[in-house]
Amino acid sequence: MRILVTGAAGFIGHHLCLRFCRDAHSVVGLDNLNDYYSPALKQARLARMNGVPGFCFRHMDICDEDAVYALFERERFTHVAHMAAQAGVRYSLENPLAYARSNLYGFTVILEACRRNHVEHLLFASSSSVYGMNAQRPFSASAGVDHPVSLYAATKRSNELCAHSYSSLFNLPATGLRFFTVYGPWGRPDMALFIFTRAILEGRPIPLFNMAGQRRDFTYIDDAADAAAALLSVPPDTQAPQLPIAASDPSRSSAPFRIYNIGAGCPTPLAELVAALEDCLGRKAAVELQPRRPGDVDETWADCRPLRDAIAFAPGTTLKEGVAAFVAWYKDFYGCGA
C-alpha cells in the first residue's frame, strides 16, 4: 500500500505511521504542527521516525487545498488514514472556529482529494464523543447519535455524514473509527492521564469532575493502532447488496461505508485510573471533587462486537499495564527520574 497519514505528528497518527512502516508499507505523514499543545512533543514524535524505512514527512495544512490536491496527484496514494483534526472537547467552547476550519473544511478537502484520485480506502477518525446524550449502554454504532453535547462531537458526527455522502455518490470506500479515550506513551498533554501524572509528581491536587462520578472506556494506543491498521486492509464492499431503509443504521449502508467503535469495552471509574497512577508513581494523589463541566459526558462504554466480527479484535493491554507503560515513558521523556 501507499498510505497517507494525516495528523502524523499527533498521538494516534504517529503510532499508525510506525505500525504501517513496520508492515512494510510506503507512508507519507502530513501535519501542520500547530500549537494546540506543545509543538516540541510533536517534533519529538517525528524525530522517532527519522530513518524509518518507507516513511517521509510533509509539513502541510489539510486546509491548504491546492497543496493537498498536488500532493495526492504526485504521490498517488492507494489508502488514506485521516487522523488530523482539532481535538479536545473543552477547547471547542473557547475556539469554535478552529474546529469548523480543521474538522469541517479540512475534512472536506481530504474527501475531495480522495474522490479525485480514486483512493481505494479512506479510514478516518471519529470519536466516542458523538454519543452525547445517548442513554443506551454500551454505546452501539448502530444507535442514533443526533444529540452531541459539544461542538467537537458535532464536527465529528458531521465528518461521518459527509464521508457517507461521498461513499454513496462516488463509491468511495470509507470507514469511520469512533475512538474511546485512547491513552499510552507519547499521548496528548490535554488528556486526563497526562494531567493527573503531572499533578501528582508536582504535588498538586487532581480535579475529578462530576464529583468523581465519571467512567471512561480506556483504550491503549497499541490496541487502537492494531485495530485501525487491520481495518485499513478491509475496505467496505463496493458491491454490497442494497439494504432496505428500515434495516439500515448509522454504522452501515448500501454504500461502501462503515463505522466501528474502537474501545476496550470496559468502562472504568476515574478513581481506578488514579489508583493505578498512585501505584506506579509511589505517591498518593490529592483529589479535588468538582461538578460536571459543559460538554462532558458521565460515561463512555464501547460495544465492540462488530469490530470483533470484522477483524477478530481483542484488546491485549490491561489498564494497569497501560498506565505503567505511560508512566515509564513520561519519566524518561521529561527526565523525572526513577
C-alpha positions in Angstrom: 0.0 0.0 0.0 1.0 3.6 -0.5 -0.6 5.3 2.5 -1.1 9.0 3.5 -1.4 9.5 7.3 -2.7 13.0 8.2 -2.0 14.2 11.7 1.2 12.2 11.5 2.8 14.2 14.4 -0.3 13.6 16.6 -0.7 10.8 19.1 -2.7 8.2 17.1 -1.3 9.3 13.8 2.3 8.8 14.9 1.6 5.3 16.2 -0.2 4.5 12.9 2.8 5.7 10.9 5.1 3.3 12.9 2.6 0.5 12.5 2.3 0.9 8.8 6.0 1.2 8.2 6.6 -1.9 10.4 4.3 -3.7 7.9 6.5 -2.6 5.0 4.0 -0.1 3.5 5.1 3.2 2.0 3.9 6.0 4.2 3.7 9.8 3.8 3.0 11.6 7.0 1.3 15.1 6.9 0.9 17.5 9.8 0.7 21.3 10.2 2.4 21.1 13.7 0.0 23.6 15.2 0.4 24.9 18.8 -2.9 23.5 20.3 -0.4 21.7 22.6 3.4 21.7 22.6 4.9 21.5 19.1 8.1 20.2 20.8 6.2 17.0 21.7 5.0 16.7 18.0 8.6 17.2 16.8 9.8 14.6 19.2 7.3 12.1 17.8 8.5 12.9 14.3 12.2 12.5 15.4 11.4 8.9 16.2 10.5 8.4 12.6 13.9 9.6 11.3 15.5 6.8 9.4 12.4 4.5 9.5 12.3 2.8 6.1 9.4 3.8 3.9 8.5 7.0 5.8 8.6 10.6 4.7 7.1 13.7 6.2 5.3 16.7 4.7 4.7 19.9 6.7 1.3 20.9 5.4 -2.2 22.0 6.5 -5.1 20.0 5.3 -7.0 23.2 4.7 -4.5 24.2 2.0 -6.5 22.6 -0.7 -4.1 23.4 -3.6 -1.1 21.9 -1.7 -3.2 18.8 -0.7 -4.5 18.2 -4.2 -1.0 18.5 -5.6 0.3 16.0 -3.0 -2.3 13.5 -3.9 -1.7 13.8 -7.6 2.1 13.5 -7.2 2.1 10.6 -4.7 -0.9 8.5 -5.9 -1.9 7.2 -2.6 -3.9 4.0 -2.5 -5.1 4.4 1.1 -5.6 7.3 3.4 -5.7 7.3 7.3 -7.1 10.6 8.2 -6.3 11.4 11.8 -5.8 15.1 11.6 -8.3 17.2 13.5 -8.7 20.0 16.0 -9.1 17.8 19.1 -10.4 18.4 22.6 -14.0 18.7 23.9 -13.4 21.7 26.2 -11.3 23.8 23.8 -14.2 23.7 21.4 -16.0 26.0 23.8 -13.2 28.5 23.6 -12.2 28.4 19.9 -15.1 27.0 17.9 -13.8 28.4 14.6 -10.7 26.2 14.8 -13.0 23.2 14.8 -15.0 24.4 11.9 -11.9 25.1 9.9 -10.0 21.9 10.5 -12.7 19.3 11.2 -15.3 20.5 8.6 -13.4 22.4 5.8 -10.2 20.4 6.2 -12.0 17.1 6.1 -13.9 18.1 3.0 -10.6 18.8 1.3 -9.4 15.3 2.1 -12.7 13.7 0.9 -12.4 15.6 -2.4 -8.8 14.7 -2.8 -9.7 11.0 -2.3 -12.5 11.2 -4.8 -10.4 12.9 -7.5 -7.6 10.3 -7.1 -9.7 7.2 -6.7 -8.3 6.2 -3.3 -9.1 2.6 -2.5 -10.0 3.1 1.1 -10.4 6.2 3.4 -10.0 5.4 7.1 -11.0 8.5 9.3 -11.0 9.3 13.0 -14.3 10.0 14.6 -14.9 10.0 18.4 -16.9 8.4 21.2 -18.0 12.0 21.9 -20.6 11.7 19.1 -22.8 9.6 21.5 -23.5 12.7 23.6 -26.9 12.3 25.4 -27.3 8.7 24.2 -28.7 6.8 27.2 -28.1 3.3 25.8 -25.2 1.3 27.3 -22.9 0.1 26.0 -22.7 2.6 23.1 -23.6 0.9 19.9 -22.5 2.2 16.5 -26.0 1.2 15.2 -27.7 3.6 17.7 -28.8 7.1 16.9 -26.3 9.9 17.6 -28.2 13.0 17.0 -27.7 14.8 20.3 -24.0 15.8 20.7 -23.2 17.9 23.7 -20.0 19.6 22.4 -19.1 21.3 19.1 -16.2 18.9 18.8 -18.6 16.0 18.9 -20.9 17.7 16.4 -18.0 18.2 13.9 -17.1 14.5 14.2 -20.6 13.4 13.5 -20.6 15.8 10.6 -17.5 14.0 9.3 -19.4 10.7 9.4 -22.3 12.1 7.4 -20.0 13.8 4.8 -18.0 10.6 4.4 -21.2 8.7 3.8 -22.3 11.1 1.2 -19.0 10.7 -0.7 -19.3 6.9 -0.4 -22.8 7.0 -1.7 -22.2 9.4 -4.6 -18.7 8.4 -5.7 -18.4 4.8 -4.5 -15.5 5.8 -2.2 -14.9 3.1 0.5 -14.8 4.9 3.8 -14.6 3.6 7.4 -15.1 5.8 10.5 -13.4 5.0 13.8 -15.1 6.1 17.0 -12.1 6.1 19.3 -12.7 5.7 23.0 -10.2 7.6 25.3 -7.0 6.4 23.7 -4.0 6.6 26.1 -0.4 5.5 26.4 3.2 6.6 25.7 3.5 9.7 23.6 0.0 10.8 24.5 -1.6 14.2 24.4 -1.0 16.6 27.3 -4.7 17.6 27.5 -5.8 14.1 28.4 -6.6 13.0 31.9 -3.7 10.6 32.3 -1.2 13.2 31.4 -2.7 15.9 33.6 -3.0 13.5 36.6 0.5 12.3 36.3 2.0 15.8 36.1 -0.2 16.9 39.1 0.9 14.0 41.3 4.6 14.5 40.5 4.3 18.2 41.2 2.3 17.7 44.4 -0.8 19.5 43.1 -4.4 18.2 43.6 -6.2 16.3 40.8 -9.5 17.7 39.7 -12.2 14.9 39.4 -15.3 16.2 37.7 -18.9 15.2 38.2 -17.9 14.6 41.8 -15.6 11.6 40.7 -18.7 10.0 39.0 -17.2 9.8 35.5 -16.3 6.5 33.9 -14.3 6.1 30.7 -13.6 3.2 28.3 -9.8 3.5 28.3 -8.2 2.1 25.1 -4.4 1.5 25.0 -2.7 3.1 22.0 -1.2 -0.2 20.6 -4.6 -1.8 20.7 -6.2 1.1 18.9 -3.4 1.2 16.3 -3.7 -2.5 15.7 -7.4 -2.2 15.1 -7.1 0.7 12.7 -4.3 -1.0 10.7 -6.4 -4.2 10.4 -9.4 -2.2 9.2 -7.5 -0.3 6.6 -6.9 -3.7 4.9 -10.7 -4.5 5.0 -12.5 -1.8 3.0 -16.3 -1.9 2.9 -17.6 -3.8 -0.1 -18.3 -1.5 -3.1 -20.6 -4.2 -4.5 -22.7 -4.6 -1.3 -26.3 -5.5 -1.9 -28.9 -2.7 -1.5 -30.2 -2.5 2.1 -33.8 -1.6 2.7 -34.1 1.7 4.6 -35.8 0.0 7.5 -32.8 -2.3 8.0 -30.2 0.5 7.9 -28.4 2.1 10.8 -25.8 4.9 11.2 -22.9 2.4 11.2 -23.5 0.8 7.8 -25.3 1.3 4.5 -25.6 0.0 1.0 -22.8 2.5 0.2 -19.3 1.2 0.9 -19.3 2.8 4.3 -18.9 1.5 7.9 -18.4 2.9 11.4 -16.8 1.0 14.2 -16.2 1.7 17.9 -12.5 1.3 18.9 -12.5 0.7 22.6 -11.7 -1.8 25.3 -15.4 -2.4 26.1 -14.9 -1.8 29.8 -15.9 1.5 31.5 -13.6 2.3 34.4 -14.1 4.9 37.1 -11.6 7.6 37.1 -10.8 6.7 40.7 -9.3 3.4 39.4 -7.1 5.4 37.0 -5.9 7.5 39.9 -5.2 4.4 42.0 -3.2 2.8 39.1 -1.1 6.0 38.8 -0.5 6.1 42.6 0.9 2.5 42.4 3.2 3.3 39.5 4.4 6.7 40.9 4.7 5.6 44.5 2.8 8.7 45.7 -0.7 9.4 46.9 -2.8 11.9 44.9 -4.7 14.8 46.5 -8.1 14.9 44.9 -10.5 17.9 44.4 -14.1 16.9 43.6 -15.7 19.3 41.2 -19.0 19.5 39.3 -19.5 18.3 35.7 -18.1 20.7 33.1 -20.0 21.7 30.0 -19.5 19.2 27.1 -18.6 16.3 29.3 -20.5 13.0 29.5 -20.7 10.9 32.6 -19.7 7.6 31.0 -18.3 6.1 27.8 -18.6 2.4 27.1 -17.9 0.8 23.6 -19.9 -2.0 22.1 -17.1 -3.6 20.1 -18.9 -6.7 18.9 -19.0 -5.6 15.2 -15.2 -4.9 15.4 -14.6 -8.4 16.8 -16.7 -9.8 13.9 -14.8 -7.8 11.3 -11.1 -8.3 12.4 -11.3 -10.6 15.5 -10.3 -7.6 17.7 -9.3 -8.4 21.3 -7.6 -5.7 23.4 -4.3 -7.0 24.8 -3.4 -4.4 27.4 -4.9 -4.0 30.8 -5.3 -0.6 32.4 -2.6 -1.3 34.9 -0.2 -2.4 32.2 -1.0 0.6 30.0 -0.6 3.1 32.9 2.7 1.6 33.8 3.9 1.9 30.2 2.8 5.6 30.1 4.5 6.4 33.4 7.7 4.8 32.3 7.7 6.9 29.1 6.7 10.1 30.9 9.5 9.8 33.4 12.0 9.2 30.7 10.8 11.9 28.3 10.5 14.6 31.0 13.5 13.5 33.0 11.6 12.8 36.2 14.0 10.1 37.4 13.2 6.6 38.7 
